[in-house]
Amino acid sequence: QNPKSKKKMKKPVLLQSLFFLSCFITVNGNNFLFLETFDTVPDVFSSGKWIKSSVSKYADQPLNITSGQSPAVGFESDNGVQLTQDMKFYGFGSTFSEPIVAGKDDLVIQYEVKFEEVLNCGGAYIKLPRVSDSFDMSKLDSNTPYTIMFGPDKCGANNKVHFIVQFQNPVTLDWEEKHFNETVPIRNDKKTHLYSLVMRKDNNFEIFIDSVLFKKGNLLTHMIPAINPPKEIDDPSDSKPSDWVDEKEIDDPEATKPDDWDENQPRKIPDPKAVKPAGWLDDAPAKVPDPEAKKPDDWDDDEDGEWEAPLVSNPACQKVGCGVWTPPTIANPAYKGKWKAPKIPNPAYLGPWKAKQIPNPGYFYDPSPIDSLAPMAGLAVEVWTTNPAILFDNFLVSRSTKDATDYAAKTFKLKAAAENAKEKADEASRKEKERKEMVEKGGWKEYITAMFMAAMDFFNDYPAALAGTIAAVVFPFIYILMYGGKNALSPTDEASSTSESAAPTSEEPIAETVPPSTSTAAAATTSTEASTTDAPIS
């Protein structure tokens, strides 16, 4: 750092120090089951804490431990794991020190993700693979069984934060994905965002973005397909009889087309009342040679052919019109279209056919499915993306919503505030550069525009100053228009009070006269200064 930057950097360095200190203190909380900040070792992959999948489609996956392309001031050393290339499959993860079960108590799954380029198509969700004898993080792929999948995904019309559980039917032993039946759109604005899933031991769950609750539901009532299957199902051997009638209405067999129904009438006809405008030039061409065109000096008739002037619109046609005149069309009052018989109730209608119901051989009822979720072996990222520069950070699994919220306050919220401040500073710098370029052009219009832009930016930052300025300018103007700068008295009142106002009595003290417009402006100016001083810095 140079001497001039020391004072400027003091606050960000302090902010960064507090950030890393808070990380260290919070890691030791008893309710954290897993936490990864990517700041404790230089490379989590070299250390073996995180493992890249060895499956061929993830070969040479380009992952960086970095603070990103453009970190906020004070967070230059706050690392995460970044997906660096587009059109790639990524698969990597970390195994928990011991399996985690969901139903023991509340469970919080939380992490940060930043799309450093606007996401067009790709995933940024995480999976918590389920415990099994065959599980191996180094063999992670899209078919690896998991217990919970959570996080943002976008491609085409699909734009949602996933919440999916894989649940085993205890009767058939089949595993099936159960999806949250409501949609939460992702955040896609090049900023860091915090995604949190809270699963309560009473089977309720909540989805938060940036510590704000967006959706909530219950495992028993808000999953598709339902975790508990129906008691009865359609008999797969049953089929609709060939003579089953499920047409509710039919054409009236006794209806006939009226004799005067003409199906050949056109929908539109020429307007019989239309008249060709006076002065219409029937024989004039729509295009004529350009009378102002001249043959180029280097035109050679032998080599280039006979020169012809380019065609332009005929000026004689612009007043009224020219060429063959045709009347405008109107709706044909005789048009009826193709005749169709009216519908009547079908006397043979039997209603919609439904298959016979039989007992569901796979039926079960689990009153608390959260207790039946499979234990989780680790946390993994297994995605495909068309975009590079997706940055993950601060993966957290906890038993305490309070601890997770407190951790977010000491990490994410500080980072988000720094990113917002950086965005605002970058925007102010861009506008300042734009105004400077306008002033350098030298024109008075450009100068006035630049000053106006500067004033609008100031008032946008300090709306109280705008209110004070309006009060100082507009209210005196309205007062003058209404009263002309004098007390509003009727002619009769003014005449009767002339002698009294000319010589005040000793019983009435003489008040020092201040022009109303001056006092109002002064009061408004004082108000403006006070408002400007107290305006918060966002």
PATORDREN-633850 format. One record per residue (C-alpha): residue number from 1; residue in one letter; y, x, z negated. Coordinates in steps of 0.5 Angstrom, whole numbers, plus 2048, in hexadecimal, padded with zeros to 3 digits. Last residue first. Layout:
<recs>
- NUM/A/Y/X/Z
...
</recs>
This chain:
<recs>
- 538/S/807/7CB/7FC
- 537/I/80D/7CE/7F9
- 536/P/810/7C8/7F4
- 535/A/817/7C6/7F5
- 534/D/81B/7C7/7EE
- 533/T/821/7CB/7F1
- 532/T/821/7C7/7F7
- 531/S/822/7C1/7F3
- 530/A/827/7C4/7EF
- 529/E/82B/7C6/7F4
- 528/T/82B/7BF/7F8
- 527/S/82D/7BB/7F2
- 526/T/833/7C0/7F1
- 525/T/835/7BF/7F8
- 524/A/834/7B7/7F7
- 523/A/838/7B7/7F1
- 522/A/83D/7BB/7F5
- 521/A/83D/7B6/7FB
- 520/T/83E/7B0/7F7
- 519/S/844/7B3/7F3
- 518/T/847/7B5/7FA
- 517/S/846/7AF/7FD
- 516/P/849/7AB/7F7
- 515/P/84F/7AF/7F7
- 514/V/851/7B1/7F0
- 513/T/856/7AE/7EC
- 512/E/857/7B0/7E5
- 511/A/857/7AA/7E0
- 510/I/85E/7A7/7DE
- 509/P/85D/7A4/7D7
- 508/E/85F/79D/7D6
- 507/E/863/79B/7D0
- 506/S/869/79F/7D3
- 505/T/869/79A/7D8
- 504/P/868/79D/7E0
- 503/A/86E/79C/7E4
- 502/A/86D/79C/7EC
- 501/S/866/799/7EA
- 500/E/868/793/7E7
- 499/S/86E/791/7EC
- 498/T/869/791/7F2
- 497/S/864/78D/7EE
- 496/S/866/786/7F1
- 495/A/866/789/7F8
- 494/E/860/78D/7F8
- 493/D/85C/786/7F5
- 492/T/85F/782/7FA
- 491/P/85D/787/800
- 490/S/856/788/7FD
- 489/L/854/78E/7FA
- 488/A/84F/793/7FB
- 487/N/851/799/7F8
- 486/K/853/79F/7FD
- 485/G/84F/7A4/801
- 484/G/84F/79F/807
- 483/Y/84B/79A/803
- 482/M/844/799/807
- 481/L/845/79E/80D
- 480/I/847/7A3/807
- 479/Y/841/7A1/803
- 478/I/83C/7A2/808
- 477/F/83F/7A9/80A
- 476/P/83E/7AB/803
- 475/F/837/7A9/802
- 474/V/835/7AC/809
- 473/V/837/7B3/808
- 472/A/835/7B5/801
- 471/A/830/7B0/800
- 470/I/82C/7B3/806
- 469/T/82D/7BA/804
- 468/G/82A/7B8/7FD
- 467/A/824/7B4/801
- 466/L/823/7BA/805
- 465/A/823/7BF/7FF
- 464/A/81E/7BB/7FC
- 463/P/819/7BC/802
- 462/Y/819/7C3/801
- 461/D/814/7C6/805
- 460/N/815/7C1/80B
- 459/F/81C/7C2/809
- 458/F/81C/7C9/80B
- 457/D/818/7C9/811
- 456/M/81D/7C3/814
- 455/A/823/7C8/812
- 454/A/81F/7CE/816
- 453/M/81D/7C9/81C
- 452/F/825/7C7/81C
- 451/M/827/7CE/81C
- 450/A/822/7D0/822
- 449/T/825/7CA/826
- 448/I/82C/7CC/825
- 447/Y/82B/7D3/827
- 446/E/826/7D1/82D
- 445/K/82C/7CC/82F
- 444/W/831/7D2/82E
- 443/G/82D/7D6/833
- 442/G/82C/7DD/831
- 441/K/825/7DE/833
- 440/E/824/7E2/82C
- 439/V/825/7DC/828
- 438/M/81F/7D8/82B
- 437/E/81B/7DF/82A
- 436/K/81D/7DF/823
- 435/R/81B/7D7/822
- 434/E/814/7D8/824
- 433/K/813/7DF/820
- 432/E/816/7DB/81A
- 431/K/811/7D5/81C
- 430/R/80B/7DA/81C
- 429/S/80D/7DD/816
- 428/A/80D/7D6/812
- 427/E/807/7D4/815
- 426/D/804/7DB/813
- 425/A/807/7DA/80C
- 424/K/804/7D3/80B
- 423/E/7FD/7D5/80D
- 422/K/7FD/7DB/809
- 421/A/7FF/7D6/803
- 420/N/7FA/7D1/805
- 419/E/7F5/7D7/805
- 418/A/7F7/7D9/7FE
- 417/A/7F6/7D2/7FB
- 416/A/7EF/7D1/7FE
- 415/K/7ED/7D8/7FB
- 414/L/7F0/7D6/7F4
- 413/K/7EC/7CF/7F5
- 412/F/7E6/7D3/7F7
- 411/T/7E5/7D8/7F2
- 410/K/7E8/7D6/7EB
- 409/A/7E8/7CE/7EC
- 408/A/7E1/7CF/7EF
- 407/Y/7DE/7D2/7E9
- 406/D/7E1/7CD/7E5
- 405/T/7DE/7C7/7E9
- 404/A/7D7/7CA/7E9
- 403/D/7D7/7CB/7E2
- 402/K/7DA/7C4/7E1
- 401/T/7D4/7C2/7E6
- 400/S/7CF/7C5/7E1
- 399/R/7C8/7C7/7E4
- 398/S/7CA/7CC/7E9
- 397/V/7C8/7CE/7F0
- 396/L/7CE/7D2/7F3
- 395/F/7CF/7D6/7FA
- 394/N/7D6/7D9/7F9
- 393/D/7D7/7DB/800
- 392/F/7D6/7D9/808
- 391/L/7DA/7DB/80E
- 390/I/7D9/7D9/815
- 389/A/7DC/7DE/81A
- 388/P/7D8/7DC/820
- 387/N/7D7/7D5/823
- 386/T/7D2/7D2/827
- 385/T/7CD/7D2/821
- 384/W/7C6/7D1/81F
- 383/V/7C4/7D1/818
- 382/E/7C0/7D3/812
- 381/V/7C4/7D5/80C
- 380/A/7BF/7D5/806
- 379/L/7BF/7D4/7FE
- 378/G/7B9/7D5/7FA
- 377/A/7B2/7D3/7F8
- 376/M/7B3/7CC/7F6
- 375/P/7AF/7C7/7F2
- 374/A/7AD/7C1/7F6
- 373/L/7B0/7BA/7F5
- 372/S/7AC/7B6/7F0
- 371/D/7B1/7B5/7EB
- 370/I/7B7/7B3/7EF
- 369/P/7B2/7AE/7F2
- 368/S/7B3/7AA/7EB
- 367/P/7B0/7A3/7EC
- 366/D/7AB/7A5/7F1
- 365/Y/7A7/79F/7F4
- 364/F/7A2/7A1/7F9
- 363/Y/79F/79E/7FF
- 362/G/79B/7A2/804
- 361/P/796/79D/806
- 360/N/79B/797/807
- 359/P/798/791/806
- 358/I/798/78D/80C
- 357/Q/79D/789/810
- 356/K/79C/785/816
- 355/A/7A1/787/81C
- 354/K/7A7/783/81D
- 353/W/7A8/77F/823
- 352/P/7B0/77C/824
- 351/G/7B0/775/824
- 350/L/7AB/770/827
- 349/Y/7AF/76D/82D
- 348/A/7AB/768/831
- 347/P/7B1/763/831
- 346/N/7B6/768/833
- 345/P/7BD/766/831
- 344/I/7C1/765/838
- 343/K/7C5/76A/83C
- 342/P/7CA/768/842
- 341/A/7C7/769/849
- 340/K/7CB/76F/84C
- 339/W/7D0/76E/852
- 338/K/7D2/775/855
- 337/G/7DA/775/855
- 336/K/7DF/770/854
- 335/Y/7E5/772/858
- 334/A/7E9/76C/85B
- 333/P/7EF/76E/857
- 332/N/7EF/775/85A
- 331/A/7F2/77A/856
- 330/I/7F8/77D/85A
- 329/T/7F9/782/85F
- 328/P/7FF/785/862
- 327/P/801/784/869
- 326/T/800/789/86E
- 325/W/805/78D/872
- 324/V/803/792/878
- 323/G/808/798/877
- 322/C/80E/798/874
- 321/G/812/797/86D
- 320/V/818/795/86A
- 319/K/81D/79A/869
- 318/Q/818/7A0/869
- 317/C/815/79F/870
- 316/A/81B/7A2/873
- 315/P/81A/7A8/86F
- 314/N/814/7A9/873
- 313/S/810/7AE/86E
- 312/V/80F/7B5/870
- 311/L/80B/7B8/876
- 310/P/80B/7BF/877
- 309/A/80F/7C2/87E
- 308/E/80A/7C3/883
- 307/W/809/7CA/886
- 306/E/805/7CB/88D
- 305/G/800/7D0/88C
- 304/D/800/7D6/887
- 303/E/7FE/7DB/88C
- 302/D/801/7D9/892
- 301/D/807/7D5/88F
- 300/D/808/7DB/88A
- 299/W/80C/7D9/884
- 298/D/810/7DF/881
- 297/D/816/7DC/881
- 296/P/813/7D6/87D
- 295/K/814/7CF/880
- 294/K/819/7CB/87D
- 293/A/819/7C5/878
- 292/E/81F/7C1/876
- 291/P/81C/7BB/87B
- 290/D/816/7BB/877
- 289/P/811/7B7/87C
- 288/V/810/7B0/87A
- 287/K/80B/7AC/876
- 286/A/80A/7A5/874
- 285/P/80B/7A3/87C
- 284/A/810/79E/87E
- 283/D/80D/798/882
- 282/D/80D/793/87C
- 281/L/813/794/879
- 280/W/815/78F/874
- 279/G/81C/78D/874
- 278/A/81B/787/871
- 277/P/815/787/86C
- 276/K/80F/784/86F
- 275/V/80E/77D/86B
- 274/A/808/77B/866
- 273/K/807/774/865
- 272/P/800/774/867
- 271/D/7FE/77A/863
- 270/P/7F8/77D/866
- 269/I/7F2/77C/863
- 268/K/7EE/77E/85D
- 267/R/7E7/77C/85A
- 266/P/7E4/77B/861
- 265/Q/7E1/774/862
- 264/N/7DA/774/864
- 263/E/7D7/771/85E
- 262/D/7DA/76A/860
- 261/W/7D8/765/85B
- 260/D/7DA/75E/85E
- 259/D/7D3/75C/85E
- 258/P/7D2/75D/857
- 257/K/7CC/762/855
- 256/T/7C6/75E/852
- 255/A/7C4/75E/84B
- 254/E/7BD/75B/849
- 253/P/7BA/761/847
- 252/D/7BF/763/842
- 251/D/7BE/76B/842
- 250/I/7BB/76D/83C
- 249/E/7BD/76E/835
- 248/K/7B9/772/82F
- 247/E/7B4/776/833
- 246/D/7AF/778/82E
- 245/V/7A9/775/831
- 244/W/7A2/777/82F
- 243/D/79D/776/835
- 242/S/79B/77E/835
- 241/P/79A/77E/82D
- 240/K/79E/783/82A
- 239/S/79A/789/827
- 238/D/796/78A/820
- 237/S/792/791/820
- 236/P/798/795/81C
- 235/D/799/78F/817
- 234/D/7A0/790/815
- 233/I/7A1/793/80E
- 232/E/7A1/790/807
- 231/K/7A3/793/801
- 230/P/7A9/797/804
- 229/P/7AA/79E/803
- 228/N/7AD/7A1/7FD
- 227/I/7B2/7A7/800
- 226/A/7B5/7A3/804
- 225/P/7B6/7A5/80B
- 224/I/7BC/7A6/80B
- 223/M/7BF/7A8/804
- 222/H/7C4/7A4/800
- 221/T/7C0/79F/7FC
- 220/L/7BB/7A3/7F7
- 219/L/7BE/7AA/7F8
- 218/N/7C5/7A7/7F6
- 217/G/7CC/7A8/7F9
- 216/K/7D2/7AB/7F9
- 215/K/7D7/7AD/7FE
- 214/F/7DE/7B1/7FF
- 213/L/7DF/7B4/7F8
- 212/V/7E5/7B9/7F8
- 211/S/7E3/7C0/7F5
- 210/D/7E4/7C3/7FC
- 209/I/7DF/7BF/7FF
- 208/F/7DB/7BB/7FA
- 207/I/7D4/7B7/7FB
- 206/E/7D1/7B3/7F6
- 205/F/7CA/7B1/7F4
- 204/N/7C7/7AC/7EF
- 203/N/7C0/7AD/7EE
- 202/D/7C1/7AC/7E6
- 201/K/7C0/7B3/7E5
- 200/R/7C6/7B4/7E9
- 199/M/7C7/7B8/7F0
- 198/V/7CD/7BB/7F1
- 197/L/7CF/7BE/7F8
- 196/S/7D5/7C2/7F9
- 195/Y/7D8/7C5/800
- 194/L/7DE/7CA/7FF
- 193/H/7E3/7CB/805
- 192/T/7E6/7D1/807
- 191/K/7EB/7D0/80D
- 190/K/7EA/7D1/814
- 189/D/7EB/7C9/815
- 188/N/7E4/7C6/816
- 187/R/7E3/7C2/80F
- 186/I/7DC/7BE/810
- 185/P/7DC/7B6/811
- 184/V/7D8/7B2/80B
- 183/T/7D3/7AD/80E
- 182/E/7CF/7A8/80A
- 181/N/7C7/7A7/80A
- 180/F/7C5/7AD/807
- 179/H/7BF/7B0/80A
- 178/K/7B8/7B0/808
- 177/E/7B3/7B5/80C
- 176/E/7AC/7B3/80B
- 175/W/7A6/7B7/808
- 174/D/79F/7B4/808
- 173/L/79B/7B4/802
- 172/T/798/7AD/804
- 171/V/798/7AA/7FD
- 170/P/79D/7AF/7FA
- 169/N/7A2/7AE/800
- 168/Q/7A6/7B5/800
- 167/F/7AD/7B5/800
- 166/Q/7B2/7BA/804
- 165/V/7B9/7B9/802
- 164/I/7BF/7B8/807
- 163/F/7C6/7B9/806
- 162/H/7CA/7BB/80C
- 161/V/7D2/7BB/80C
- 160/K/7D3/7B8/813
- 159/N/7D6/7B8/81A
- 158/N/7D1/7B7/81F
- 157/A/7D5/7B4/826
- 156/G/7D4/7BB/829
- 155/C/7D2/7C0/824
- 154/K/7D4/7C1/81D
- 153/D/7D0/7C2/816
- 152/P/7D3/7C3/80F
- 151/G/7CE/7C4/809
- 150/F/7C8/7C2/805
- 149/M/7C0/7C2/806
- 148/I/7BC/7C1/800
- 147/T/7B5/7C2/7FF
- 146/Y/7B3/7C7/804
- 145/P/7AD/7C8/809
- 144/T/7AE/7CE/80E
- 143/N/7AE/7CB/815
- 142/S/7B5/7CD/817
- 141/D/7B3/7D5/815
- 140/L/7B2/7D9/80F
- 139/K/7AC/7DE/810
- 138/S/7B0/7E3/80B
- 137/M/7B1/7DE/806
- 136/D/7A9/7DD/805
- 135/F/7A7/7D7/803
- 134/S/79F/7D6/804
- 133/D/79D/7D5/7FD
- 132/S/7A3/7CF/7FC
- 131/V/7A9/7CE/7F9
- 130/R/7AE/7CA/7FD
- 129/P/7B4/7CD/801
- 128/L/7BB/7CC/7FF
- 127/K/7BF/7CB/806
- 126/I/7C6/7CC/807
- 125/Y/7CB/7C9/80C
- 124/A/7CF/7CD/811
- 123/G/7CD/7CA/818
- 122/G/7CF/7CB/81F
- 121/C/7D3/7C8/824
- 120/N/7DB/7C8/825
- 119/L/7DD/7CB/81F
- 118/V/7E4/7CD/81F
- 117/E/7E5/7D5/81E
- 116/E/7E5/7D8/817
- 115/F/7E0/7D2/815
- 114/K/7E0/7D4/80D
- 113/V/7DB/7D2/809
- 112/E/7DA/7D1/801
- 111/Y/7D4/7CF/7FD
- 110/Q/7D2/7CA/7F8
- 109/I/7CB/7C7/7F5
- 108/V/7CC/7C4/7EF
- 107/L/7C6/7C1/7EB
- 106/D/7C6/7BC/7E5
- 105/D/7C0/7BD/7E1
- 104/K/7B8/7BE/7E1
- 103/G/7B8/7BA/7E8
- 102/A/7BA/7BF/7ED
- 101/V/7B5/7C5/7EC
- 100/I/7B7/7CC/7ED
- 99/P/7B1/7D2/7EE
- 98/E/7B2/7D8/7EA
- 97/S/7B6/7DF/7EC
- 96/F/7B9/7DB/7F2
- 95/T/7B7/7DD/7F9
- 94/S/7BD/7DF/7FE
- 93/G/7BE/7DD/805
- 92/F/7BF/7DF/80C
- 91/G/7BE/7DB/813
- 90/Y/7C3/7DB/819
- 89/F/7C2/7D9/820
- 88/K/7C7/7DB/825
- 87/M/7CC/7D9/82A
- 86/D/7D2/7DC/827
- 85/Q/7D3/7E2/823
- 84/T/7D5/7E4/81C
- 83/L/7D2/7E0/817
- 82/Q/7D5/7E2/810
- 81/V/7D3/7E3/809
- 80/G/7D8/7E3/804
- 79/N/7DD/7E8/801
- 78/D/7E3/7E8/7FD
- 77/S/7E6/7EF/7FE
- 76/E/7EC/7EC/802
- 75/F/7ED/7E6/7FE
- 74/G/7F4/7E8/7FB
- 73/V/7F8/7E6/801
- 72/A/7F3/7E1/805
- 71/P/7EE/7E4/809
- 70/S/7EE/7E4/811
- 69/Q/7E8/7E6/814
- 68/G/7E3/7E5/80F
- 67/S/7E2/7E8/808
- 66/T/7DC/7EC/80A
- 65/I/7D5/7ED/809
- 64/N/7D3/7EC/811
- 63/L/7CD/7E9/814
- 62/P/7CB/7EA/81B
- 61/Q/7C4/7E7/81C
- 60/D/7C0/7EC/81F
- 59/A/7BA/7E8/820
- 58/Y/7BB/7E1/81E
- 57/K/7B6/7DE/823
- 56/S/7B1/7E3/822
- 55/V/7AF/7E1/81B
- 54/S/7B1/7E7/816
- 53/S/7B6/7E3/812
- 52/K/7BB/7E6/80E
- 51/I/7BB/7E7/807
- 50/W/7C0/7E7/801
- 49/K/7BF/7EB/7FA
- 48/G/7BB/7F0/7FE
- 47/S/7C1/7F6/7FD
- 46/S/7C2/7F7/804
- 45/F/7C3/7EF/805
- 44/V/7C8/7EE/800
- 43/D/7CC/7F4/802
- 42/P/7D2/7F7/7FE
- 41/V/7CF/7F4/7F7
- 40/T/7D3/7EF/7F3
- 39/D/7D8/7EC/7F7
- 38/F/7D3/7E8/7FC
- 37/T/7D5/7E2/7F7
- 36/E/7CE/7DF/7F6
- 35/L/7CC/7DB/7F0
- 34/F/7C6/7D8/7EE
- 33/L/7C3/7D4/7E8
- 32/F/7CA/7D4/7E5
- 31/N/7CA/7CF/7DE
- 30/N/7CA/7D5/7D9
- 29/G/7D0/7D8/7DC
- 28/N/7D0/7DF/7DD
- 27/V/7D3/7DF/7E4
- 26/T/7D9/7DB/7E2
- 25/I/7DC/7E2/7DE
- 24/F/7DA/7E6/7E4
- 23/C/7DD/7E1/7E9
- 22/S/7E3/7E0/7E5
- 21/L/7E5/7E7/7E5
- 20/F/7E4/7E8/7EC
- 19/F/7EA/7E2/7ED
- 18/L/7EE/7E5/7E8
- 17/S/7EE/7EC/7EB
- 16/Q/7F0/7E8/7F2
- 15/L/7F5/7E4/7EF
- 14/L/7F8/7EB/7EC
- 13/V/7F8/7EE/7F2
- 12/P/7FB/7E8/7F6
- 11/K/801/7E8/7F1
- 10/K/802/7F0/7F1
- 9/M/802/7F0/7F9
- 8/K/809/7EF/7FA
- 7/K/80C/7F4/7F5
- 6/K/807/7F9/7F7
- 5/S/809/7F8/7FF
- 4/K/810/7FC/7FF
- 3/P/80C/802/7FC
- 2/N/807/802/801
- 1/Q/800/800/800
</recs>
